[in-house]
């Protein structure tokens, strides 16, 4: 079996887990299982198909490289796709099934994205990038920070991730309110929040943090109207999926002086194009989709990848997506 690992930006896929259960295997004629790692990102269809034409299995990191029907249909040798994490909306599962390709996933950890959420909130509230840069260039105390205690934290989604963010908000002395399409008072209370309507949440919150799954009901959820409902000094943070916010509407709001700050770890297109207006938009703190990029998460991901490949080779039960 020839296995390709895509988008290993940091070059750590092979050191994050023990791959010997895979690489020690041999085929029927004695040929070894081989793993080839690609650190660069390829998005153009023909280039991606060319890269994967001679592999039997491909490992994708979250949704960095989509595998739509037009790609899967041109890879007759491909037998297995393993994605890190429990879901991957960028893989066409119907097309994979039609082509006889098994698609599996791994376990994940919810703590890392919640921690990054608070890094972004605190970085915005205390202007950490501005102040750290000022110190390095000879400046001293150039801004006034925003208090969190006594303020309102609005969470769009209080599932596995949102509930962890809510717990930290309460520890900071914040009033936590929440909304999601099917949120009940009981589920909100279990997460330590109060359920409110979407418009009410946007109007009342000093900090709004997004923890929703991207779908037809949440794509473009925050556009011109919704952003306009928010306090002019509000902080908006998204560590979920980029398209939940209408990027054009967000850039327009920032250019108009609306919103106190925006922290984004996710974008419509990733990597973010070098000429994208968000790169130069005011009052922003941008990170390159780091929510799950930690040692413990990668160890969990790649140990699961190895387990899935071994299970596939052995014909054992596998974690299907």
N, C-alpha and C positions, 0 to 999 in steps of 0.2 A: 504494500500500500504506500502510495506517495501522498503526503499530507502537506497542505499549504496553510500557514498561519498569516492572516492578513492584518495590516495596520498595527503592527507591533511598534508603535511610535518610539517607545523608550528602549526597545531591544531587550526586554526582560521576560518574554514568554517562556523561553526554555530554562530560565533560572528560577521561575516562580513556582515550579512544581517538578517532581521527579518524572521525567519522560521515559525512563528505562523500560517500564512495562510495555511501551509502544516500540521504542527503537530497538529493543532486544528481539522483537518478533521477526520471523522470516517467512517468506512466502513459500508456495509449493515447490519452487525450483531453487530455493535457498536465497533468494534476493531479500535484502533487509527492508524493513519499514523505514522510510526516510521522511524527515520533517524539514521543510524549507520555510524560512521566515522572511516576510516582506515588511520592511519598516516604513516604506513610503506608501502614500495613499493614491490609488488609481480609481477614477470614477467613470472614465469614458468606456462605453460598452465594449468596443472592439479590443481595447487594451486589456480590460479585465478578463474577457473571454480568452485572449491569448495567454494571459498569465496563468489561467486555471485549466487550460486545455488538457494538460497531461497529469492532472491530480485526481486521486480517488476520493479524497476528503478535504474539506476546507473548514478552517476555524475562523469565525468572524467575531470581532470584539464589539459587542453590543450592536449598534446600528451604524457603525462607521462606514461600512460598505454594503449598500443594499444588494439583494439578490432577487431581482424581479424575474418574471417569466421569460423575458427576452434574453436574459443571461443564462438561466438554468436550462432553457431549451436548447442552448448551443453547447452544452457540456455533457455529451453522452457518456463519458467515462466516470463522471461524478456519482458517487454512491452515498456519501454522508456529508451533512452540514452540521457542525456543532457551533452554537452561539453561546457566548457567555451571558449568563442571566437566565431568568425564567420566561422571558417573552422577547420577541423581536419582530416588530411590525414591518420591518423592511425586507423580510423574507416572504416570498409568495409561496405559502404553504400548499395551496391547491396545485400550483404548477410543479412543485417539488414532488408531491404525491403522484401526480400524473406521470412524472418521469421516473418514478421508482426510487426517488432519493429520500433517505431517512433524514429527518431534521430533529436534533435534540438540543437541550439546554442544560444549564448548570445551576447550582445554588448561587445565592448572592448574599450580600449583607446590607442592611438598611441604615446602619449607623453612619457610614461615610458620607452619603449625600446630605443627611441631616446636619452633620458637622460642618460641611462646606456651606450649607445655607446660612448658618450662623456666622461663619467667617465673612460672608458677603454682607449680611445685615450689619454686623459690627464695623466692618471696613467702611461701609457707606455712612453709618451714623457718626463715626468719629473721624471721617475724612483721612483714613490711614495712609492711602497712597499719596495724597497731597502733602500731608505732614511729614511722612517719611522722606519724600523727595525734597521737601524744603530743608530738612535737617542736613541731608547729604550735600545740598548746594549752598549751605551757609545761613539758611533762614531759621526762624523760630516762631512757633505759634501763629499760624496764618489764618486759622479757621476757628469756628466755635461749633462744638459737637452737639448732637441731638441725644437727649435722654431717652431711655427705653422704659424705665420704671414708671408705672402709672399710665403708660400709653397703650394703645389698642393694637394688637396683632391680629390681622385677618388672614386666615388660612384657606386657600382654595384646595380642599382635599385634606382629610385627616385620617388617612389609612396608615400603612406601615411607616411611611416617612413623615407625613404630616403630624401624626400623633407624637413622634419624638421631638419635632420642632415645637409643638405646643407645650411639651413638658419643660423645655428650656425657657420658653417665653414666660411661663408661670413662675419659674425660678427667678427670672429677672423682675418679677412684679408686674407683668403686663396682663391686661384684660384680653383674653383669647376668644375670638369669635371665628366661626367657620361656615363654609358653604361648599357643597358639591351637588351634582344633579339629583342624587337620591339620598341625601343626608337626612337622617331623622334626629329628633331631639335626643333620643337615647344614645345613638352612636356618637353624637357630638359630645354629650356629657361624659361618656366613657373615655373620651380623649382629653377631657378637661377643658372643653370649649362650649360655647353657646351657638346653636344653629341660628343663622339669620339668612335673609334673602341676599342674593348677589349684589344688587344695587346698594342695599343698606351696608353690606360689608365694605364695598369700595368707598362709599362716602364717609364711613366712620373710622377706617383704619389708618393708623400712622405708618404701619408696615404691612404690606401685602406680600405673601409668599405662596408660590404655586407648587402644588404637589398632586396634580391630576394626571391621569393617563390620557395620552393623546388619542382622540377619536373624532368621529364626525360631530359629536355634540360639544367638543371642547376646542376644535380647531378654530382659530381666530376668535376665541372667546372674549379676549380683551382687545377691542378695536377703538376707533375714535370716540364713540359714545361712552364706552365703559371707562376708558382712561380719563375722559373729561369729568367723570363723576368723582374721581379720586381727589383727595386733598392736594393742593398745589405743592405742599411740602412732604408728601408721602414718599416712602421708599418702597420700591417694587423689586422683588427678587424672583428669579425663575431658575430653578435647578431641575426642572422636569423635562419638558420638551419645548423647543423653540417656537413651533407654529401655534402654540396656545395663545401667544401674543401676536397681533398683527404688527410686523416689524415696521412697515411704512408708517402706521399710525403712531407707533412708539417714537420713531425718529422725529416725526412732526411735533409730538408733544414735548419732547426734549428741546427741540429747536425753538419752540414757542415759550420756553421757560417754565413749562408745567412739570411737576414732579421734582421732589427734592433730590432723588438719586435712584439709579436703576442698576441692579446687580444681575448679570446674566452669565450663566454657565452653559447655556444651550442656545442654538441658533437654527434658523430654517435650513441653512446650508453649512455643513461642517466638512473640513476646516472653513472658517469664516473667510470669504474672499478678501484679499488684501485691500481692495478699493471699496469695501462695504462701508456705508455711511455710519454704521454703529461704531466703527473703529475710531472715529473722530467726534462722535456725538458728545455733548457736554454732560457732566454729572453722571458718568457711567463707571462701573467697575466690572470689567470683562475677564472671564477666565475660560480656558479652552476645554470645556466639558470635562472637568476634573472631579465631578461628584463621586464617581466610583473608582478613581485612580489612586488607590492606596495599596500598600504592601499586603495587608490582610485580605482585601477584596481580590487582588490579583492572584494570591495564593489559593483562595477559594475557587475562583474562576478556572484557573488552569489545572488544578487538581481534578476538578469536575470534567474538564475537557479530556484529560487522560483517561479517567474512568469511563467516559462515554465511548471513546474510541476503542478501548479494550473490550467493553461490553459488546460493541458492534461486531468486532472481529470474532468474539466468542459466541455470537448468536444469543447473548444473554439479554435480559430485560434492560431497556435503556430509557433515559428520561426524555420522552418525546415532547416536542413543543406543542 
